[in-house]
Amino acid sequence: MEATEVLSEILYLGDDWEISSIKHTKETSQIDITLSYTNKKGYCPQTGELSPVYDYRPIRKWQHLPLFQCKTFIHCRVPRVRNSLGDVYSIEVPWAEESKRYSFFLKNMF
């Protein structure tokens, strides 16, 4: 099994997300995982309807549990969808709560 497959399972990414890159920086003992949304539609958090992707937010960063004694961060441009009312919302990501800058996994550690 590839490293990206293992990390995808650990992060519970599902079929709509994929790991674009993994970078390890020895000097800072940091791992950066970049994720991409692969679907052309997503669920609107306000209406629950499956809506087309409108655009993508700027890259956000979430702190995750340390992997192999390295600080670990998830990076992603979260897609926004336009619902049938014409409103635009960011979709929910499977690794963190809305507006939080850390993953569920890090939250549950403390």
Phi and psi restraints in degrees (range 20) as a CNS / XPLOR table:
assign (resid 1 and name C) (resid 2 and name N)
       (resid 2 and name CA) (resid 2 and name C) 1.0 -71.6 20.0 2
assign (resid 2 and name N) (resid 2 and name CA)
       (resid 2 and name C) (resid 3 and name N) 1.0 155.6 20.0 2
assign (resid 2 and name C) (resid 3 and name N)
       (resid 3 and name CA) (resid 3 and name C) 1.0 -59.1 20.0 2
assign (resid 3 and name N) (resid 3 and name CA)
       (resid 3 and name C) (resid 4 and name N) 1.0 -38.2 20.0 2
assign (resid 3 and name C) (resid 4 and name N)
       (resid 4 and name CA) (resid 4 and name C) 1.0 -66.1 20.0 2
assign (resid 4 and name N) (resid 4 and name CA)
       (resid 4 and name C) (resid 5 and name N) 1.0 -35.3 20.0 2
assign (resid 4 and name C) (resid 5 and name N)
       (resid 5 and name CA) (resid 5 and name C) 1.0 -67.0 20.0 2
assign (resid 5 and name N) (resid 5 and name CA)
       (resid 5 and name C) (resid 6 and name N) 1.0 -42.1 20.0 2
assign (resid 5 and name C) (resid 6 and name N)
       (resid 6 and name CA) (resid 6 and name C) 1.0 -63.0 20.0 2
assign (resid 6 and name N) (resid 6 and name CA)
       (resid 6 and name C) (resid 7 and name N) 1.0 -48.4 20.0 2
assign (resid 6 and name C) (resid 7 and name N)
       (resid 7 and name CA) (resid 7 and name C) 1.0 -64.6 20.0 2
assign (resid 7 and name N) (resid 7 and name CA)
       (resid 7 and name C) (resid 8 and name N) 1.0 -36.4 20.0 2
assign (resid 7 and name C) (resid 8 and name N)
       (resid 8 and name CA) (resid 8 and name C) 1.0 -60.8 20.0 2
assign (resid 8 and name N) (resid 8 and name CA)
       (resid 8 and name C) (resid 9 and name N) 1.0 -41.4 20.0 2
assign (resid 8 and name C) (resid 9 and name N)
       (resid 9 and name CA) (resid 9 and name C) 1.0 -68.4 20.0 2
assign (resid 9 and name N) (resid 9 and name CA)
       (resid 9 and name C) (resid 10 and name N) 1.0 -42.7 20.0 2
assign (resid 9 and name C) (resid 10 and name N)
       (resid 10 and name CA) (resid 10 and name C) 1.0 -61.9 20.0 2
assign (resid 10 and name N) (resid 10 and name CA)
       (resid 10 and name C) (resid 11 and name N) 1.0 -38.0 20.0 2
assign (resid 10 and name C) (resid 11 and name N)
       (resid 11 and name CA) (resid 11 and name C) 1.0 -86.4 20.0 2
assign (resid 11 and name N) (resid 11 and name CA)
       (resid 11 and name C) (resid 12 and name N) 1.0 -3.8 20.0 2
assign (resid 11 and name C) (resid 12 and name N)
       (resid 12 and name CA) (resid 12 and name C) 1.0 55.6 20.0 2
assign (resid 12 and name N) (resid 12 and name CA)
       (resid 12 and name C) (resid 13 and name N) 1.0 48.3 20.0 2
assign (resid 12 and name C) (resid 13 and name N)
       (resid 13 and name CA) (resid 13 and name C) 1.0 -72.1 20.0 2
assign (resid 13 and name N) (resid 13 and name CA)
       (resid 13 and name C) (resid 14 and name N) 1.0 -32.1 20.0 2
assign (resid 13 and name C) (resid 14 and name N)
       (resid 14 and name CA) (resid 14 and name C) 1.0 75.4 20.0 2
assign (resid 14 and name N) (resid 14 and name CA)
       (resid 14 and name C) (resid 15 and name N) 1.0 -169.2 20.0 2
assign (resid 14 and name C) (resid 15 and name N)
       (resid 15 and name CA) (resid 15 and name C) 1.0 -81.4 20.0 2
assign (resid 15 and name N) (resid 15 and name CA)
       (resid 15 and name C) (resid 16 and name N) 1.0 -16.7 20.0 2
assign (resid 15 and name C) (resid 16 and name N)
       (resid 16 and name CA) (resid 16 and name C) 1.0 -88.8 20.0 2
assign (resid 16 and name N) (resid 16 and name CA)
       (resid 16 and name C) (resid 17 and name N) 1.0 -4.2 20.0 2
assign (resid 16 and name C) (resid 17 and name N)
       (resid 17 and name CA) (resid 17 and name C) 1.0 -127.9 20.0 2
assign (resid 17 and name N) (resid 17 and name CA)
       (resid 17 and name C) (resid 18 and name N) 1.0 149.3 20.0 2
assign (resid 17 and name C) (resid 18 and name N)
       (resid 18 and name CA) (resid 18 and name C) 1.0 -142.5 20.0 2
assign (resid 18 and name N) (resid 18 and name CA)
       (resid 18 and name C) (resid 19 and name N) 1.0 156.1 20.0 2
assign (resid 18 and name C) (resid 19 and name N)
       (resid 19 and name CA) (resid 19 and name C) 1.0 -84.9 20.0 2
assign (resid 19 and name N) (resid 19 and name CA)
       (resid 19 and name C) (resid 20 and name N) 1.0 119.4 20.0 2
assign (resid 19 and name C) (resid 20 and name N)
       (resid 20 and name CA) (resid 20 and name C) 1.0 -84.2 20.0 2
assign (resid 20 and name N) (resid 20 and name CA)
       (resid 20 and name C) (resid 21 and name N) 1.0 -38.2 20.0 2
assign (resid 20 and name C) (resid 21 and name N)
       (resid 21 and name CA) (resid 21 and name C) 1.0 -158.9 20.0 2
assign (resid 21 and name N) (resid 21 and name CA)
       (resid 21 and name C) (resid 22 and name N) 1.0 155.5 20.0 2
assign (resid 21 and name C) (resid 22 and name N)
       (resid 22 and name CA) (resid 22 and name C) 1.0 -131.5 20.0 2
assign (resid 22 and name N) (resid 22 and name CA)
       (resid 22 and name C) (resid 23 and name N) 1.0 127.2 20.0 2
assign (resid 22 and name C) (resid 23 and name N)
       (resid 23 and name CA) (resid 23 and name C) 1.0 -128.4 20.0 2
assign (resid 23 and name N) (resid 23 and name CA)
       (resid 23 and name C) (resid 24 and name N) 1.0 131.4 20.0 2
assign (resid 23 and name C) (resid 24 and name N)
       (resid 24 and name CA) (resid 24 and name C) 1.0 -112.8 20.0 2
assign (resid 24 and name N) (resid 24 and name CA)
       (resid 24 and name C) (resid 25 and name N) 1.0 127.5 20.0 2
assign (resid 24 and name C) (resid 25 and name N)
       (resid 25 and name CA) (resid 25 and name C) 1.0 -111.4 20.0 2
assign (resid 25 and name N) (resid 25 and name CA)
       (resid 25 and name C) (resid 26 and name N) 1.0 107.6 20.0 2
assign (resid 25 and name C) (resid 26 and name N)
       (resid 26 and name CA) (resid 26 and name C) 1.0 -61.2 20.0 2
assign (resid 26 and name N) (resid 26 and name CA)
       (resid 26 and name C) (resid 27 and name N) 1.0 -42.3 20.0 2
assign (resid 26 and name C) (resid 27 and name N)
       (resid 27 and name CA) (resid 27 and name C) 1.0 -59.0 20.0 2
assign (resid 27 and name N) (resid 27 and name CA)
       (resid 27 and name C) (resid 28 and name N) 1.0 -33.7 20.0 2
assign (resid 27 and name C) (resid 28 and name N)
       (resid 28 and name CA) (resid 28 and name C) 1.0 -109.2 20.0 2
assign (resid 28 and name N) (resid 28 and name CA)
       (resid 28 and name C) (resid 29 and name N) 1.0 2.6 20.0 2
assign (resid 28 and name C) (resid 29 and name N)
       (resid 29 and name CA) (resid 29 and name C) 1.0 48.8 20.0 2
assign (resid 29 and name N) (resid 29 and name CA)
       (resid 29 and name C) (resid 30 and name N) 1.0 56.0 20.0 2
assign (resid 29 and name C) (resid 30 and name N)
       (resid 30 and name CA) (resid 30 and name C) 1.0 -129.2 20.0 2
assign (resid 30 and name N) (resid 30 and name CA)
       (resid 30 and name C) (resid 31 and name N) 1.0 140.5 20.0 2
assign (resid 30 and name C) (resid 31 and name N)
       (resid 31 and name CA) (resid 31 and name C) 1.0 -115.6 20.0 2
assign (resid 31 and name N) (resid 31 and name CA)
       (resid 31 and name C) (resid 32 and name N) 1.0 129.4 20.0 2
assign (resid 31 and name C) (resid 32 and name N)
       (resid 32 and name CA) (resid 32 and name C) 1.0 -117.1 20.0 2
assign (resid 32 and name N) (resid 32 and name CA)
       (resid 32 and name C) (resid 33 and name N) 1.0 123.1 20.0 2
assign (resid 32 and name C) (resid 33 and name N)
       (resid 33 and name CA) (resid 33 and name C) 1.0 -112.0 20.0 2
assign (resid 33 and name N) (resid 33 and name CA)
       (resid 33 and name C) (resid 34 and name N) 1.0 121.2 20.0 2
assign (resid 33 and name C) (resid 34 and name N)
       (resid 34 and name CA) (resid 34 and name C) 1.0 -103.6 20.0 2
assign (resid 34 and name N) (resid 34 and name CA)
       (resid 34 and name C) (resid 35 and name N) 1.0 129.0 20.0 2
assign (resid 34 and name C) (resid 35 and name N)
       (resid 35 and name CA) (resid 35 and name C) 1.0 -112.2 20.0 2
assign (resid 35 and name N) (resid 35 and name CA)
       (resid 35 and name C) (resid 36 and name N) 1.0 151.2 20.0 2
assign (resid 35 and name C) (resid 36 and name N)
       (resid 36 and name CA) (resid 36 and name C) 1.0 -129.6 20.0 2
assign (resid 36 and name N) (resid 36 and name CA)
       (resid 36 and name C) (resid 37 and name N) 1.0 143.8 20.0 2
assign (resid 36 and name C) (resid 37 and name N)
       (resid 37 and name CA) (resid 37 and name C) 1.0 -87.9 20.0 2
assign (resid 37 and name N) (resid 37 and name CA)
       (resid 37 and name C) (resid 38 and name N) 1.0 131.7 20.0 2
assign (resid 37 and name C) (resid 38 and name N)
       (resid 38 and name CA) (resid 38 and name C) 1.0 -107.1 20.0 2
assign (resid 38 and name N) (resid 38 and name CA)
       (resid 38 and name C) (resid 39 and name N) 1.0 -8.7 20.0 2
assign (resid 38 and name C) (resid 39 and name N)
       (resid 39 and name CA) (resid 39 and name C) 1.0 -91.8 20.0 2
assign (resid 39 and name N) (resid 39 and name CA)
       (resid 39 and name C) (resid 40 and name N) 1.0 154.6 20.0 2
assign (resid 39 and name C) (resid 40 and name N)
       (resid 40 and name CA) (resid 40 and name C) 1.0 -91.4 20.0 2
assign (resid 40 and name N) (resid 40 and name CA)
       (resid 40 and name C) (resid 41 and name N) 1.0 -4.4 20.0 2
assign (resid 40 and name C) (resid 41 and name N)
       (resid 41 and name CA) (resid 41 and name C) 1.0 -133.4 20.0 2
assign (resid 41 and name N) (resid 41 and name CA)
       (resid 41 and name C) (resid 42 and name N) 1.0 160.5 20.0 2
assign (resid 41 and name C) (resid 42 and name N)
       (resid 42 and name CA) (resid 42 and name C) 1.0 -153.8 20.0 2
assign (resid 42 and name N) (resid 42 and name CA)
       (resid 42 and name C) (resid 43 and name N) 1.0 164.9 20.0 2
assign (resid 42 and name C) (resid 43 and name N)
       (resid 43 and name CA) (resid 43 and name C) 1.0 -85.8 20.0 2
assign (resid 43 and name N) (resid 43 and name CA)
       (resid 43 and name C) (resid 44 and name N) 1.0 127.8 20.0 2
assign (resid 43 and name C) (resid 44 and name N)
       (resid 44 and name CA) (resid 44 and name C) 1.0 -71.2 20.0 2
assign (resid 44 and name N) (resid 44 and name CA)
       (resid 44 and name C) (resid 45 and name N) 1.0 126.8 20.0 2
assign (resid 44 and name C) (resid 45 and name N)
       (resid 45 and name CA) (resid 45 and name C) 1.0 -69.2 20.0 2
assign (resid 45 and name N) (resid 45 and name CA)
       (resid 45 and name C) (resid 46 and name N) 1.0 -18.3 20.0 2
assign (resid 45 and name C) (resid 46 and name N)
       (resid 46 and name CA) (resid 46 and name C) 1.0 -89.1 20.0 2
assign (resid 46 and name N) (resid 46 and name CA)
       (resid 46 and name C) (resid 47 and name N) 1.0 -41.8 20.0 2
assign (resid 46 and name C) (resid 47 and name N)
       (resid 47 and name CA) (resid 47 and name C) 1.0 -105.3 20.0 2
assign (resid 47 and name N) (resid 47 and name CA)
       (resid 47 and name C) (resid 48 and name N) 1.0 -19.5 20.0 2
assign (resid 47 and name C) (resid 48 and name N)
       (resid 48 and name CA) (resid 48 and name C) 1.0 79.5 20.0 2
assign (resid 48 and name N) (resid 48 and name CA)
       (resid 48 and name C) (resid 49 and name N) 1.0 1.8 20.0 2
assign (resid 48 and name C) (resid 49 and name N)
       (resid 49 and name CA) (resid 49 and name C) 1.0 -86.2 20.0 2
assign (resid 49 and name N) (resid 49 and name CA)
       (resid 49 and name C) (resid 50 and name N) 1.0 151.0 20.0 2
assign (resid 49 and name C) (resid 50 and name N)
       (resid 50 and name CA) (resid 50 and name C) 1.0 -77.9 20.0 2
assign (resid 50 and name N) (resid 50 and name CA)
       (resid 50 and name C) (resid 51 and name N) 1.0 117.7 20.0 2
assign (resid 50 and name C) (resid 51 and name N)
       (resid 51 and name CA) (resid 51 and name C) 1.0 -127.7 20.0 2
assign (resid 51 and name N) (resid 51 and name CA)
       (resid 51 and name C) (resid 52 and name N) 1.0 155.4 20.0 2
assign (resid 51 and name C) (resid 52 and name N)
       (resid 52 and name CA) (resid 52 and name C) 1.0 -69.2 20.0 2
assign (resid 52 and name N) (resid 52 and name CA)
       (resid 52 and name C) (resid 53 and name N) 1.0 146.8 20.0 2
assign (resid 52 and name C) (resid 53 and name N)
       (resid 53 and name CA) (resid 53 and name C) 1.0 -65.6 20.0 2
assign (resid 53 and name N) (resid 53 and name CA)
       (resid 53 and name C) (resid 54 and name N) 1.0 130.0 20.0 2
assign (resid 53 and name C) (resid 54 and name N)
       (resid 54 and name CA) (resid 54 and name C) 1.0 -91.8 20.0 2
assign (resid 54 and name N) (resid 54 and name CA)
       (resid 54 and name C) (resid 55 and name N) 1.0 -50.8 20.0 2
assign (resid 54 and name C) (resid 55 and name N)
       (resid 55 and name CA) (resid 55 and name C) 1.0 -165.1 20.0 2
assign (resid 55 and name N) (resid 55 and name CA)
       (resid 55 and name C) (resid 56 and name N) 1.0 -169.7 20.0 2
assign (resid 55 and name C) (resid 56 and name N)
       (resid 56 and name CA) (resid 56 and name C) 1.0 -126.8 20.0 2
assign (resid 56 and name N) (resid 56 and name CA)
       (resid 56 and name C) (resid 57 and name N) 1.0 138.5 20.0 2
assign (resid 56 and name C) (resid 57 and name N)
       (resid 57 and name CA) (resid 57 and name C) 1.0 -70.1 20.0 2
assign (resid 57 and name N) (resid 57 and name CA)
       (resid 57 and name C) (resid 58 and name N) 1.0 161.9 20.0 2
assign (resid 57 and name C) (resid 58 and name N)
       (resid 58 and name CA) (resid 58 and name C) 1.0 -59.5 20.0 2
assign (resid 58 and name N) (resid 58 and name CA)
       (resid 58 and name C) (resid 59 and name N) 1.0 161.1 20.0 2
assign (resid 58 and name C) (resid 59 and name N)
       (resid 59 and name CA) (resid 59 and name C) 1.0 -58.5 20.0 2
assign (resid 59 and name N) (resid 59 and name CA)
       (resid 59 and name C) (resid 60 and name N) 1.0 131.5 20.0 2
assign (resid 59 and name C) (resid 60 and name N)
       (resid 60 and name CA) (resid 60 and name C) 1.0 -112.4 20.0 2
assign (resid 60 and name N) (resid 60 and name CA)
       (resid 60 and name C) (resid 61 and name N) 1.0 161.3 20.0 2
assign (resid 60 and name C) (resid 61 and name N)
       (resid 61 and name CA) (resid 61 and name C) 1.0 -132.7 20.0 2
assign (resid 61 and name N) (resid 61 and name CA)
       (resid 61 and name C) (resid 62 and name N) 1.0 133.2 20.0 2
assign (resid 61 and name C) (resid 62 and name N)
       (resid 62 and name CA) (resid 62 and name C) 1.0 -122.7 20.0 2
assign (resid 62 and name N) (resid 62 and name CA)
       (resid 62 and name C) (resid 63 and name N) 1.0 138.4 20.0 2
assign (resid 62 and name C) (resid 63 and name N)
       (resid 63 and name CA) (resid 63 and name C) 1.0 -82.4 20.0 2
assign (resid 63 and name N) (resid 63 and name CA)
       (resid 63 and name C) (resid 64 and name N) 1.0 138.2 20.0 2
assign (resid 63 and name C) (resid 64 and name N)
       (resid 64 and name CA) (resid 64 and name C) 1.0 -118.6 20.0 2
assign (resid 64 and name N) (resid 64 and name CA)
       (resid 64 and name C) (resid 65 and name N) 1.0 174.0 20.0 2
assign (resid 64 and name C) (resid 65 and name N)
       (resid 65 and name CA) (resid 65 and name C) 1.0 -57.3 20.0 2
assign (resid 65 and name N) (resid 65 and name CA)
       (resid 65 and name C) (resid 66 and name N) 1.0 145.3 20.0 2
assign (resid 65 and name C) (resid 66 and name N)
       (resid 66 and name CA) (resid 66 and name C) 1.0 -61.7 20.0 2
assign (resid 66 and name N) (resid 66 and name CA)
       (resid 66 and name C) (resid 67 and name N) 1.0 138.3 20.0 2
assign (resid 66 and name C) (resid 67 and name N)
       (resid 67 and name CA) (resid 67 and name C) 1.0 -113.0 20.0 2
assign (resid 67 and name N) (resid 67 and name CA)
       (resid 67 and name C) (resid 68 and name N) 1.0 126.0 20.0 2
assign (resid 67 and name C) (resid 68 and name N)
       (resid 68 and name CA) (resid 68 and name C) 1.0 53.2 20.0 2
assign (resid 68 and name N) (resid 68 and name CA)
       (resid 68 and name C) (resid 69 and name N) 1.0 44.8 20.0 2
assign (resid 68 and name C) (resid 69 and name N)
       (resid 69 and name CA) (resid 69 and name C) 1.0 62.7 20.0 2
assign (resid 69 and name N) (resid 69 and name CA)
       (resid 69 and name C) (resid 70 and name N) 1.0 20.9 20.0 2
assign (resid 69 and name C) (resid 70 and name N)
       (resid 70 and name CA) (resid 70 and name C) 1.0 -113.4 20.0 2
assign (resid 70 and name N) (resid 70 and name CA)
       (resid 70 and name C) (resid 71 and name N) 1.0 139.4 20.0 2
assign (resid 70 and name C) (resid 71 and name N)
       (resid 71 and name CA) (resid 71 and name C) 1.0 -57.7 20.0 2
assign (resid 71 and name N) (resid 71 and name CA)
       (resid 71 and name C) (resid 72 and name N) 1.0 138.1 20.0 2
assign (resid 71 and name C) (resid 72 and name N)
       (resid 72 and name CA) (resid 72 and name C) 1.0 -128.0 20.0 2
assign (resid 72 and name N) (resid 72 and name CA)
       (resid 72 and name C) (resid 73 and name N) 1.0 133.6 20.0 2
assign (resid 72 and name C) (resid 73 and name N)
       (resid 73 and name CA) (resid 73 and name C) 1.0 -129.7 20.0 2
assign (resid 73 and name N) (resid 73 and name CA)
       (resid 73 and name C) (resid 74 and name N) 1.0 144.1 20.0 2
assign (resid 73 and name C) (resid 74 and name N)
       (resid 74 and name CA) (resid 74 and name C) 1.0 -105.8 20.0 2
assign (resid 74 and name N) (resid 74 and name CA)
       (resid 74 and name C) (resid 75 and name N) 1.0 132.4 20.0 2
assign (resid 74 and name C) (resid 75 and name N)
       (resid 75 and name CA) (resid 75 and name C) 1.0 -119.6 20.0 2
assign (resid 75 and name N) (resid 75 and name CA)
       (resid 75 and name C) (resid 76 and name N) 1.0 139.3 20.0 2
assign (resid 75 and name C) (resid 76 and name N)
       (resid 76 and name CA) (resid 76 and name C) 1.0 -164.0 20.0 2
assign (resid 76 and name N) (resid 76 and name CA)
       (resid 76 and name C) (resid 77 and name N) 1.0 144.3 20.0 2
assign (resid 76 and name C) (resid 77 and name N)
       (resid 77 and name CA) (resid 77 and name C) 1.0 -94.4 20.0 2
assign (resid 77 and name N) (resid 77 and name CA)
       (resid 77 and name C) (resid 78 and name N) 1.0 104.5 20.0 2
assign (resid 77 and name C) (resid 78 and name N)
       (resid 78 and name CA) (resid 78 and name C) 1.0 -74.3 20.0 2
assign (resid 78 and name N) (resid 78 and name CA)
       (resid 78 and name C) (resid 79 and name N) 1.0 129.2 20.0 2
assign (resid 78 and name C) (resid 79 and name N)
       (resid 79 and name CA) (resid 79 and name C) 1.0 -72.4 20.0 2
assign (resid 79 and name N) (resid 79 and name CA)
       (resid 79 and name C) (resid 80 and name N) 1.0 150.0 20.0 2
assign (resid 79 and name C) (resid 80 and name N)
       (resid 80 and name CA) (resid 80 and name C) 1.0 -113.7 20.0 2
assign (resid 80 and name N) (resid 80 and name CA)
       (resid 80 and name C) (resid 81 and name N) 1.0 143.1 20.0 2
assign (resid 80 and name C) (resid 81 and name N)
       (resid 81 and name CA) (resid 81 and name C) 1.0 -115.5 20.0 2
assign (resid 81 and name N) (resid 81 and name CA)
       (resid 81 and name C) (resid 82 and name N) 1.0 153.5 20.0 2
assign (resid 81 and name C) (resid 82 and name N)
       (resid 82 and name CA) (resid 82 and name C) 1.0 -107.7 20.0 2
assign (resid 82 and name N) (resid 82 and name CA)
       (resid 82 and name C) (resid 83 and name N) 1.0 119.8 20.0 2
assign (resid 82 and name C) (resid 83 and name N)
       (resid 83 and name CA) (resid 83 and name C) 1.0 -83.7 20.0 2
assign (resid 83 and name N) (resid 83 and name CA)
       (resid 83 and name C) (resid 84 and name N) 1.0 179.8 20.0 2
assign (resid 83 and name C) (resid 84 and name N)
       (resid 84 and name CA) (resid 84 and name C) 1.0 -67.2 20.0 2
assign (resid 84 and name N) (resid 84 and name CA)
       (resid 84 and name C) (resid 85 and name N) 1.0 -15.8 20.0 2
assign (resid 84 and name C) (resid 85 and name N)
       (resid 85 and name CA) (resid 85 and name C) 1.0 -86.1 20.0 2
assign (resid 85 and name N) (resid 85 and name CA)
       (resid 85 and name C) (resid 86 and name N) 1.0 -6.3 20.0 2
assign (resid 85 and name C) (resid 86 and name N)
       (resid 86 and name CA) (resid 86 and name C) 1.0 90.2 20.0 2
assign (resid 86 and name N) (resid 86 and name CA)
       (resid 86 and name C) (resid 87 and name N) 1.0 1.0 20.0 2
assign (resid 86 and name C) (resid 87 and name N)
       (resid 87 and name CA) (resid 87 and name C) 1.0 -82.8 20.0 2
assign (resid 87 and name N) (resid 87 and name CA)
       (resid 87 and name C) (resid 88 and name N) 1.0 148.2 20.0 2
assign (resid 87 and name C) (resid 88 and name N)
       (resid 88 and name CA) (resid 88 and name C) 1.0 -113.5 20.0 2
assign (resid 88 and name N) (resid 88 and name CA)
       (resid 88 and name C) (resid 89 and name N) 1.0 128.1 20.0 2
assign (resid 88 and name C) (resid 89 and name N)
       (resid 89 and name CA) (resid 89 and name C) 1.0 -136.9 20.0 2
assign (resid 89 and name N) (resid 89 and name CA)
       (resid 89 and name C) (resid 90 and name N) 1.0 148.8 20.0 2
assign (resid 89 and name C) (resid 90 and name N)
       (resid 90 and name CA) (resid 90 and name C) 1.0 -73.1 20.0 2
assign (resid 90 and name N) (resid 90 and name CA)
       (resid 90 and name C) (resid 91 and name N) 1.0 139.1 20.0 2
assign (resid 90 and name C) (resid 91 and name N)
       (resid 91 and name CA) (resid 91 and name C) 1.0 -74.8 20.0 2
assign (resid 91 and name N) (resid 91 and name CA)
       (resid 91 and name C) (resid 92 and name N) 1.0 162.8 20.0 2
assign (resid 91 and name C) (resid 92 and name N)
       (resid 92 and name CA) (resid 92 and name C) 1.0 -79.6 20.0 2
assign (resid 92 and name N) (resid 92 and name CA)
       (resid 92 and name C) (resid 93 and name N) 1.0 143.0 20.0 2
assign (resid 92 and name C) (resid 93 and name N)
       (resid 93 and name CA) (resid 93 and name C) 1.0 -100.3 20.0 2
assign (resid 93 and name N) (resid 93 and name CA)
       (resid 93 and name C) (resid 94 and name N) 1.0 147.6 20.0 2
assign (resid 93 and name C) (resid 94 and name N)
       (resid 94 and name CA) (resid 94 and name C) 1.0 -76.0 20.0 2
assign (resid 94 and name N) (resid 94 and name CA)
       (resid 94 and name C) (resid 95 and name N) 1.0 -6.8 20.0 2
assign (resid 94 and name C) (resid 95 and name N)
       (resid 95 and name CA) (resid 95 and name C) 1.0 -107.7 20.0 2
assign (resid 95 and name N) (resid 95 and name CA)
       (resid 95 and name C) (resid 96 and name N) 1.0 -5.9 20.0 2
assign (resid 95 and name C) (resid 96 and name N)
       (resid 96 and name CA) (resid 96 and name C) 1.0 -156.0 20.0 2
assign (resid 96 and name N) (resid 96 and name CA)
       (resid 96 and name C) (resid 97 and name N) 1.0 159.1 20.0 2
assign (resid 96 and name C) (resid 97 and name N)
       (resid 97 and name CA) (resid 97 and name C) 1.0 -77.4 20.0 2
assign (resid 97 and name N) (resid 97 and name CA)
       (resid 97 and name C) (resid 98 and name N) 1.0 156.7 20.0 2
assign (resid 97 and name C) (resid 98 and name N)
       (resid 98 and name CA) (resid 98 and name C) 1.0 -57.8 20.0 2
assign (resid 98 and name N) (resid 98 and name CA)
       (resid 98 and name C) (resid 99 and name N) 1.0 135.5 20.0 2
assign (resid 98 and name C) (resid 99 and name N)
       (resid 99 and name CA) (resid 99 and name C) 1.0 67.2 20.0 2
assign (resid 99 and name N) (resid 99 and name CA)
       (resid 99 and name C) (resid 100 and name N) 1.0 5.7 20.0 2
assign (resid 99 and name C) (resid 100 and name N)
       (resid 100 and name CA) (resid 100 and name C) 1.0 -90.1 20.0 2
assign (resid 100 and name N) (resid 100 and name CA)
       (resid 100 and name C) (resid 101 and name N) 1.0 150.7 20.0 2
assign (resid 100 and name C) (resid 101 and name N)
       (resid 101 and name CA) (resid 101 and name C) 1.0 -109.5 20.0 2
assign (resid 101 and name N) (resid 101 and name CA)
       (resid 101 and name C) (resid 102 and name N) 1.0 20.4 20.0 2
assign (resid 101 and name C) (resid 102 and name N)
       (resid 102 and name CA) (resid 102 and name C) 1.0 -140.4 20.0 2
assign (resid 102 and name N) (resid 102 and name CA)
       (resid 102 and name C) (resid 103 and name N) 1.0 156.2 20.0 2
assign (resid 102 and name C) (resid 103 and name N)
       (resid 103 and name CA) (resid 103 and name C) 1.0 -79.9 20.0 2
assign (resid 103 and name N) (resid 103 and name CA)
       (resid 103 and name C) (resid 104 and name N) 1.0 162.9 20.0 2
assign (resid 103 and name C) (resid 104 and name N)
       (resid 104 and name CA) (resid 104 and name C) 1.0 -54.1 20.0 2
assign (resid 104 and name N) (resid 104 and name CA)
       (resid 104 and name C) (resid 105 and name N) 1.0 -38.1 20.0 2
assign (resid 104 and name C) (resid 105 and name N)
       (resid 105 and name CA) (resid 105 and name C) 1.0 -66.0 20.0 2
assign (resid 105 and name N) (resid 105 and name CA)
       (resid 105 and name C) (resid 106 and name N) 1.0 -41.2 20.0 2
assign (resid 105 and name C) (resid 106 and name N)
       (resid 106 and name CA) (resid 106 and name C) 1.0 -69.4 20.0 2
assign (resid 106 and name N) (resid 106 and name CA)
       (resid 106 and name C) (resid 107 and name N) 1.0 -40.3 20.0 2
assign (resid 106 and name C) (resid 107 and name N)
       (resid 107 and name CA) (resid 107 and name C) 1.0 -58.7 20.0 2
assign (resid 107 and name N) (resid 107 and name CA)
       (resid 107 and name C) (resid 108 and name N) 1.0 -44.2 20.0 2
assign (resid 107 and name C) (resid 108 and name N)
       (resid 108 and name CA) (resid 108 and name C) 1.0 -72.7 20.0 2
assign (resid 108 and name N) (resid 108 and name CA)
       (resid 108 and name C) (resid 109 and name N) 1.0 -13.0 20.0 2
assign (resid 108 and name C) (resid 109 and name N)
       (resid 109 and name CA) (resid 109 and name C) 1.0 -75.0 20.0 2
assign (resid 109 and name N) (resid 109 and name CA)
       (resid 109 and name C) (resid 110 and name N) 1.0 -26.0 20.0 2
